[in-house]
């Protein structure tokens, strides 16, 4: 079962920042600066976290993984915006 994760990152080095961005681009949808929405299985999540762990400097950088619940029961009110409206991706990106 796929779950929706909000993944945010704060990376101090420009090279690592680009590497994390490229890594996450392969796993989900880029929503804002340093914020991705990913629909992942448990195995996908482990692989994604492992890839990021290999890039990060654990004493300087931070990644937050926030579980928003099952993808199948996603609510239209899951994300609320202030300012520019949030637009959900028309079709989720699945990595096979």
C-alpha positions in Angstrom: 0.0 0.0 0.0 1.3 3.4 -0.9 1.3 6.2 1.6 1.7 10.0 1.0 4.8 11.5 2.5 5.8 15.2 2.7 9.6 15.3 2.5 11.4 18.5 3.3 15.1 19.2 3.6 17.6 21.8 4.9 21.0 21.1 3.3 23.9 23.4 4.0 26.1 22.7 0.9 25.0 23.7 -2.6 26.3 20.5 -4.2 24.5 18.2 -1.7 21.4 20.4 -2.0 21.3 19.7 -5.8 22.0 16.0 -5.2 19.1 15.7 -2.7 16.8 17.6 -5.1 17.7 15.2 -8.0 17.2 12.2 -5.7 13.8 13.3 -4.6 12.7 14.3 -8.1 13.0 10.6 -8.9 10.6 9.7 -6.0 7.9 12.3 -6.1 6.5 15.7 -7.0 8.3 19.0 -6.3 5.9 21.3 -4.5 8.0 24.2 -3.3 11.6 25.0 -2.5 12.9 21.9 -0.6 9.5 20.3 -0.3 8.4 17.1 -2.1 5.2 15.0 -2.0 5.9 11.3 -2.5 3.6 8.4 -2.8 5.7 5.5 -1.6 5.4 1.9 -0.5 7.4 0.8 2.7 10.2 -0.6 0.5 10.3 2.6 -1.6 10.5 4.7 1.5 13.5 2.7 2.8 15.3 3.0 -0.6 14.6 6.8 -0.8 15.8 7.3 2.8 18.9 5.2 2.1 19.8 7.3 -1.0 19.4 10.5 0.9 21.4 9.2 3.9 24.3 8.5 1.5 24.3 12.2 0.3 23.7 14.1 3.6 26.2 15.2 6.1 24.4 14.0 9.2 25.9 16.7 11.5 25.0 19.6 9.2 21.9 18.7 7.1 18.3 17.6 8.0 15.5 15.8 6.1 12.1 15.6 7.6 9.7 12.8 6.4 6.1 13.4 7.4 3.5 10.6 6.9 0.3 12.1 5.6 -1.6 8.7 5.4 -2.7 6.2 2.8 -2.6 7.5 -0.8 -5.9 5.6 -1.6 -7.9 7.7 0.9 -6.3 11.1 0.1 -8.6 13.9 1.0 -9.0 17.1 -1.1 -8.5 19.0 2.2 -5.2 17.3 3.0 -3.3 20.3 1.9 -4.6 23.8 2.5 -2.9 26.9 1.0 -2.6 30.5 2.1 -1.8 32.8 -0.8 -1.3 31.0 -4.2 -3.6 28.1 -4.4 -2.3 24.5 -4.1 -2.8 22.4 -7.1 -2.5 18.6 -6.8 -0.6 16.9 -9.5 -2.9 15.5 -12.2 -1.3 12.1 -12.1 1.1 10.9 -9.4 4.6 9.8 -10.4 5.3 6.2 -9.6 8.9 4.9 -9.8 9.1 1.2 -10.9 
